[in-house]
Amino acid sequence: MGRGAASGRYAQRERDALADLFAQVGPDAPTLCAGWTTRDLAAHLVVRATRLDAAGGIFIPALSGRLTRVQDRVAARPWDTLVAQVRRRPWWSLGPLDELANRTEYLVHHEDVRRARPGWEPRALPPDVAAALWPAVRLRARLALRRTPASVTVTAPGLPPYRAGRGGPEVVLAGEPAELLLFLFGRQAHARVDLTGPEHITARMRTARYGI
């Protein structure tokens, strides 16, 4: 795959794949997002992409009430409309900004739908996709593991190890970049990773709340 593909199309690929899956499973399918069906998840993505006035509630508790009201109204739209809106790239995500803001978001939520269904298996992502995800893995590891009382080495095949954590006993978190992202975004039970180190630390990491 050429350099141009590596620089800017992964977010749209995941967006399209997720929209295709939404269309396949319908609005009432389960997801890994606690309490959310596919309709709820689609509404979240549409609000995040199109209603910046309300999307701040994703991060700011004081604004969560407005976010809920807007998201509920969006969720009431016809399912085909919601799926089409999920597929559409946000107007504000021009050029590399789409990759920066959306590559990880859509990959994780795509897997939220895939892995809530029986019989799922990890996707075999091409090496260029894995390499493109690695900076997000490093950033997420630094944020999610900053309070972990260990020296955590995060590793993926063919990529340089990254050290995270607060320091202390040695722990190794290993897997493909997509699996590591899922683990570090709070989907530990559905991420195919190897986690080795002292049991009292690894057990805590497997149940920690790493989401936003």
VENSULKA-V261499 format. One line per field, one symbol per residue. burial: 1 if it has 16 or more other ideal C-beta (glycine too) atoms within 10 Angstrom, else 0. Layout:
BEGIN
burial: ???
END
This chain:
BEGIN
burial: 00000000111101111110110010101011100111111111111111100110100000000110011001101010011011100100100001101111111111111111000001001000110111011101100110010111111100100101100000111111111111111111011010101000110010010100
END
